[in-house]
């Protein structure tokens, strides 16, 4: 817990780290110009490079961990790995790294390539990432091409490796890449200081090295060539690593050296890895494992226990600022080890209410439209070509437009669930609009649908209801049953602490606020009644109502954005990370309506009644968003919907109850 | 009252003017781009040109008024007129106009010139202004020079007049300026549509015109040449004006025609004006006035009654959108007429918490440092050369620096009070620092000083305590007595309605917030104790402490600004109009310390004890500002000052009470 508290403080660079060090003494006149062009940045980690983050964490004694993954073989494997990035990213790794598979077209644009997986981790999951790169058998041009592409994609860190020579007849090339040192030199020569460079260390010596000492000298050469830090090969005894660190220090290697931790997860995977890496498993481990080799659970439990014990020794040695985990793309064992060590962040603080991208170009971004709240990856994709990102004011962005809905984009639109699973959730056969309402209601209430299946997702929501939305569950249930098909909502918040576990975000000591928001699809009959009802809520409620053809009705003045989430923090300007922006709503509309067809209607046969029902909704329903501007009062949006139902139920009352009253009140104010 | 409510709504352009007209129906796709580069503007009046404001007010039936002034003869007359602009500006005139005095070097840079007075009204008083300009006996080059200068100074409206020919032997010049029409044509030719142009109308015909009809034809020519609206010469009967309007409409003059109202304020001034303008005073008026011609008060009362009666007829005619007043640079009669008509704005709403400049270049400005809160004119002067003004984010401003403290600037620094009055208030003779403390205390409490004089101003505060500051009066009194010499402060506000009469600002329906702020001079002994005390208030309290030499101590992170006033409004982005900006504080410091010397020390003989005391404070005291970031809680800044006094009173308690406790709490968290 101590580590977690410190991490939070560190991340936010609180206004004074200790009683005295926060006070700065500047020379007065000379510093007048210094902050003229600065923009408020909430999170130092968003701007620092990896080696600086390591330095700060090392100095503050705040241990970190990092996670290694390999690229998947299939597109659906890629979708799963990205979900895993999100889940494991929430635990607070300092970085992740993605291995380089020379045989798998690693630098290509394929969804499964090393390059694209690392880019996804950075851009869409907001993870600081290291891309591995091996150099043997590669031309300088090829390597420079890979590095340029990595830079273009927002990658900032490279793990420079030689890689395994292909074929037995490999020989050193003059002026070629024979060692990782050559690659380090090349990166520094071609890209100056742009990349942070990591290199591999071998606690028991590289299998091909002439000797342990010889190998250490090679490592020193890599550092001298410009590498920034070291991650080691896996090992099984803490002493092995600690001796290695002492030997490194003795020959002048001063950088961070991160131990590679391999929690044993199974008998076969251990044997295979040991064979590949030419390592020897110590007897005391083999003696435990051999008798239980057919019991996977027992081996995993042992592996966790063994890793935790070794990590404790490493951390207590004072020589280890952070631990690097070989995850083998699995979650359970590594997360359990980290939990037992107290390094897993159980209560991740949000920098902003939305997932922040780690792309350096987006580092000033601090406002987004609310519409993509459940689809942050889609938002990032559609704005990836922007030159400027909104900073403080949405209107300040000079970016021209949102990216089109194209095929590659649909990769991110693709549901994580199979067609079979979706049909079970959303109905093998739809008989009416009402059956669609029931799907929404099942999703909201987390109750099984008529066929007995839980609805875990909707086309607009890949995951179950967010904890924040759960606060509104009863009201959402009620309105969805009657065809107000909600896809996004937030409660009003009047100054909760920024540390609030459900709605909090941003640095400690602040206060967060929200205006109530509700977004839904509904029929044109409902919209007609709603528009009448909304007159009573002027100017308290702002609305935008649009159909698939772009027929758009709003009371937003001058198409100005409406801030719906903001925070007040010690010593900072106001942060307003979420807005209802009338212009981007029209782009979102395209996407929101497209999801009816792409994800839902296409589950059914062409011309089938089920497909026709979804198509009818797509063609005829309106997408509505409502904001209750009066955030200190009770949310009035449910009352608005109630009033709409009331009017629909009792249409005859409309005439006497409303129209004359309006006229009369006009007459009472003759000057109006 | 109806007018006032409507004016507010109009000014703020509420989100929908009526039940239906606010809803806009856009074509969808085509409007996607429209707001990308917009910035949030709170006040439409800040961006509209005068003729558009008139059109909007006319359409909504919201009557307005305007005020005419002439330039003063002396510099102190200029200071007085500027105060009058502030006072009369608070009543809500749509515009003011400043007459052109050909004999008074009207286009020069003199403080008293027509040009500079109009510029001051626009830039420093935030008033929409019309500059008169006469053309006869002027070269085109000269006129173009005047117009270019006016444009450069931010003036946007010209009253185009012929002016009285000088000398009896005036003759028409070929290709010269013989009539106002020529000037209108010239303005349109040389400056296209930049200026709004007003021309004069003569309800009884121009005295030099051949006939009334001939004069009407000349007026039509002026309109055809490009004039935008008409202000008439004064008249004494509503019928005179209404007939004139009918005659204008009959020959195709469609623009606004504003009646010139002259409340009779005295017998002599009436006689003089009538003589100059060759008007005849109707018998029914002369019959009332003659008997009371030596009773100024009686004449003024009659003048008010007569003007109110005539204005009522005019407004009720439906032909008069607004009234134009010839004030003769006096306040009482015009204000009384406007009050009786219900046109004077008794409760002026503030657009922002500070005085908004009317210069077109500054129209996006919506953030300022809090330091100049009592000196807005000084702030405007010192930033007049900026190319960009902060909009939303202080850090976004790329403006380089604040203007230097120079002579012209000191004109705005000059106290409105005479040296005699200042000595009475601030002490004929100072005997110690304590006597300075007493001056501050008298100012805060509004109690007479030892010599029996009320202290109505301080060098940093030209006016008595603001209503908002009055909320803090008791605490301010207490601390000033002990040498915490406060010059600026605000209470914390946690979401009061934007319509709050004391702390409210901005459009209706919003909520305003403030962090508590306190700024003061105090001795270095106090500062030493304060710095110790402030450790207990980290990170709740942010501070900046600087002396005249620029020795600066702060706990502001990265010199980032701290928002201390902000507002949340329906359908808008967050507005944060006031910040504590660390960089501008160092410029403010120069000004704040200079005021000790320029305004106070220089009242006394060189080397006199009084002067030495002020000089000592100037050289040795620190300027401190404190912000309590925890705005929802009770303001802790008074506790901070109390703790400082406590520590000064009981210095021996410091060691046992604080230091060991701090260490102990560190030990209780071993991982820290």
Interface residues (C-beta under 8 A of the other chain):
Chain A: X2 X3 X6 X13 X14 X15 X16 X19 X20 X22 X23 X24 X25 X26 X27 X28 X29 X31 X32 X33 X34 X35 X36 X37 X38 X39 X40 X61 X391 X392 X393 X394 X395 X396 X397 X398 X399 X400 X401 X494 X495 X509 X511 X513 X531 X535 X538 X539 X540 X542 X546 X549 X550 X551 X552 X553 X554 X555 X556 X557 X558 X559 X560 X561 X562 X563 X566 X568 X569 X570 X571 X572 X573 X574 X576 X579 X581 X582 X583 X586 X587 X589 X627 X629 X630 X631 X632 X662 X669 X670 X671 X672
Chain B: X2 X3 X6 X13 X14 X15 X16 X19 X20 X22 X23 X24 X25 X26 X27 X28 X29 X31 X32 X33 X34 X35 X36 X37 X38 X39 X40 X61 X391 X392 X393 X394 X395 X396 X397 X398 X399 X400 X401 X494 X495 X509 X511 X513 X531 X535 X538 X539 X540 X542 X546 X549 X550 X551 X552 X553 X554 X555 X556 X557 X558 X559 X560 X561 X562 X563 X566 X568 X569 X570 X571 X572 X573 X574 X576 X579 X581 X582 X583 X586 X587 X589 X627 X629 X630 X631 X632 X662 X669 X670 X671 X672
